[in-house]
Amino acid sequence: MSERTPAPPDQRLVAAAEAQFRRFGYKRTTIDDITADAGTGKGSLYLHFESKQAVYMAVVEASLERFVESASRLLDGPEPVPSRLRSLVELTIQHYGEDELLHASLFGRAGLVDGDVARMAADVQRTRIRDLLRQLLATGQRENSVRTDIDVDAAAAVLFEIGWAVVRSALEGDSQIPLERALTTLNQIVGLGLLPRGQ
């Protein structure tokens, strides 16, 4: 029976840091906490990461990567682009509702993460999600299911802001209308705006 190969030190450090950040938050977690949980020394951590902030960003990026993988599979589906956008909003609400670290870094939760680190993490997330939207719109243009006269970069930025307003209100419990109704309306508005003329 073969033994499992231990994970490389950087992966162990990220996994340990994620567990510590989720349990105690960014501010209360120390480098000693992370290295003790990972079974490494401080030297090993600083060989891979220049600071606790860098470790936190690696944790956020790892969690974000899991979301992006799920989103990419969803966005490659056969449904029309507006339907895929709706599914992306639903997936985002589900993932961010379950992932407190991503939620905290994007929406600001002082108990888990401080302002500067939250802003850096939020920027990474916004960039990746806008890229997903840009790719989806470009695919739609190639498939003739999205108007070719739309500026894909500007549309991705606008869709991100609109979508995040729906996501945030759902996650924060601030929505004035039920989520299903908001998603249906979003789908109708976005669908009308994206469809090629005459469809």
C-alpha positions in Angstrom: 0.0 0.0 0.0 1.6 3.3 -1.1 1.8 6.3 1.1 0.4 9.6 0.0 3.0 12.1 -1.0 2.8 15.1 1.4 1.6 18.3 -0.2 4.4 20.8 -1.0 5.1 23.4 1.8 3.5 26.3 -0.1 0.2 24.3 -0.5 0.3 23.3 3.2 0.8 26.9 4.2 -2.1 28.1 2.1 -4.4 25.3 3.5 -3.3 26.1 7.1 -3.7 29.8 6.5 -7.2 29.3 5.1 -8.2 27.3 8.1 -6.8 30.0 10.5 -8.3 32.9 8.6 -11.7 31.3 8.5 -11.6 30.5 12.2 -10.0 33.6 13.7 -10.0 36.3 10.9 -7.1 38.0 9.3 -6.2 40.4 12.1 -6.1 37.7 14.9 -4.2 35.1 12.9 -0.5 35.2 13.3 2.4 33.8 11.2 3.1 31.5 14.1 -0.5 30.2 14.0 -0.1 29.4 10.2 3.3 27.8 10.4 2.3 25.7 13.4 -0.8 24.4 11.6 1.2 23.7 8.5 4.0 21.9 10.3 6.6 24.3 8.9 8.8 27.1 10.3 8.7 30.8 9.6 11.6 30.4 7.2 9.5 28.2 5.0 6.7 30.7 5.0 8.9 33.6 4.1 10.5 31.5 1.4 7.2 31.3 -0.4 5.4 34.5 0.8 6.7 37.9 1.7 4.1 38.6 4.3 0.9 37.6 6.0 -0.9 39.8 3.5 0.6 37.8 0.7 -0.5 34.5 2.3 -4.1 36.0 2.6 -4.1 36.9 -1.0 -3.0 33.4 -2.0 -5.9 32.0 0.1 -8.4 34.4 -1.6 -7.0 33.5 -5.0 -7.3 29.7 -4.3 -10.9 30.1 -3.2 -11.6 32.4 -6.2 -10.1 29.8 -8.5 -12.6 27.3 -7.2 -15.4 29.7 -8.0 -14.0 30.5 -11.5 -13.7 26.8 -12.4 -17.4 26.3 -11.5 -18.4 29.5 -13.3 -16.4 28.6 -16.5 -18.1 25.2 -16.7 -21.5 27.0 -16.3 -20.7 29.7 -18.9 -19.7 27.1 -21.5 -23.2 25.6 -21.4 -25.6 25.5 -24.4 -28.1 28.1 -23.0 -28.5 31.6 -24.5 -26.1 34.1 -23.1 -28.7 36.0 -21.0 -29.6 32.6 -19.3 -26.0 31.9 -18.6 -25.6 35.3 -17.1 -28.5 34.6 -14.8 -27.0 31.3 -13.8 -23.7 33.1 -13.1 -25.5 35.4 -10.7 -27.1 32.4 -9.0 -23.8 30.6 -8.7 -22.2 33.7 -7.3 -24.8 34.1 -4.6 -24.4 30.5 -3.7 -20.6 30.5 -3.6 -20.2 33.8 -1.8 -23.0 32.9 0.6 -21.0 29.8 1.6 -17.5 31.3 1.4 -17.1 33.8 4.3 -13.6 34.7 3.3 -14.5 35.8 -0.2 -17.6 37.5 1.1 -15.7 39.4 3.8 -13.0 40.5 1.4 -15.4 41.7 -1.3 -18.0 43.3 0.9 -15.9 44.3 3.9 -16.2 42.5 7.2 -13.9 44.2 9.7 -13.9 41.1 12.0 -12.3 38.9 9.3 -10.2 41.2 7.2 -8.9 44.7 7.4 -9.5 47.5 4.9 -6.3 47.5 2.7 -6.2 43.7 2.3 -9.9 43.6 1.6 -9.5 46.2 -1.1 -6.7 44.2 -2.7 -8.7 41.0 -2.6 -11.8 42.7 -3.9 -9.8 44.0 -6.9 -8.6 40.5 -7.8 -12.1 39.2 -7.6 -13.6 42.0 -9.7 -10.9 41.5 -12.4 -11.5 37.8 -12.6 -15.3 38.0 -12.8 -15.2 40.8 -15.4 -12.9 38.6 -17.4 -15.5 35.8 -17.3 -18.2 38.2 -18.4 -16.0 39.5 -21.2 -15.3 36.0 -22.5 -19.0 35.1 -22.3 -20.0 38.2 -24.3 -17.3 37.6 -26.9 -18.5 34.0 -27.3 -22.0 35.3 -27.7 -20.9 37.6 -30.4 -19.1 34.8 -32.3 -22.3 32.7 -31.9 -24.5 35.6 -33.1 -26.5 35.4 -29.9 -25.1 38.8 -28.7 -25.1 42.0 -30.6 -21.9 42.7 -32.4 -22.1 46.5 -31.9 -21.7 46.2 -28.2 -18.4 47.2 -26.6 -17.5 43.9 -24.8 -15.2 45.5 -22.3 -17.7 48.2 -21.3 -20.6 45.8 -21.3 -18.7 43.4 -19.0 -18.0 46.3 -16.6 -21.6 47.4 -16.6 -22.9 43.8 -16.2 -20.5 43.3 -13.3 -21.9 46.3 -11.5 -25.5 45.4 -12.1 -25.0 41.8 -11.2 -23.1 42.6 -8.0 -25.9 44.9 -6.9 -28.2 41.9 -7.1 -25.7 39.6 -5.5 -25.0 42.0 -2.6 -28.6 42.7 -1.8 -29.3 39.0 -1.8 -26.3 38.2 0.5 -26.9 41.2 2.8 -30.6 40.6 3.0 -31.3 44.1 1.7 -33.3 43.3 -1.4 -36.7 44.9 -1.7 -38.0 42.2 -3.9 -37.7 38.4 -3.9 -34.5 37.1 -5.5 -36.3 35.0 -8.1 -38.2 38.1 -9.3 -35.0 40.2 -9.3 -33.2 37.5 -11.4 -36.1 37.2 -13.8 -36.2 40.9 -14.3 -32.4 41.1 -14.7 -32.6 38.4 -17.3 -35.3 40.2 -19.2 -33.5 43.5 -19.2 -30.1 42.1 -20.0 -31.6 39.7 -22.6 -33.3 42.5 -24.5 -30.2 44.6 -24.5 -27.8 41.9 -25.6 -29.9 40.2 -28.3 -29.1 41.1 -31.9 -31.7 43.4 -33.4 -34.6 41.6 -35.1 -34.5 38.6 -32.7 
